């Protein structure tokens, strides 16, 4: 069973990811906010965070868990991350990412 399939979430559930990127001129880091649906517990948060932290350039991952709703994941990185590489990391945690045009 994929690690992201905990708490009754099956790998066939659709999870939504929305990217909001801000570049900080002073600190040379980029913050990307990702909204993910379907995370319900600390294990879900750990699985998603671990996969995102493995991406090149990622310095920090913070999650504001909202069980049953949209959880906000804030990624701090030294380079811009593409939606596809973030989506693949979330998928590796067992979540299906559905592109969301903002």
Phi, psi and omega in degrees: 000130178300146184298331180280358182269021181286170172058033178084001177275121177267162181295345180273352177291147178267129177243144186253139177233131179231129183258132173229116185246134175232133178257132180260115183293327183285320189259356181061026174240161180239133175255129178238123177263129181238125176263122183237129176262151174103348177283129185237348185207178179298327179294320177299314180300314181298317181297313181293315181300315181300317180292319179292320179298338181281351179287144179298130176094349182284126180258328183204147174229125177237136183238129171258095185288129175232084184305130179083357179227207178272125174262137180264124177250122178254120182251125174254124183220164179269355178215159178291135178257138180280151176304325182291321180289326175292316179300319179294322178295317178295319178297322179298332178280357177105009180255144175267123182263130177249122181301139180231112178287122182273000000 
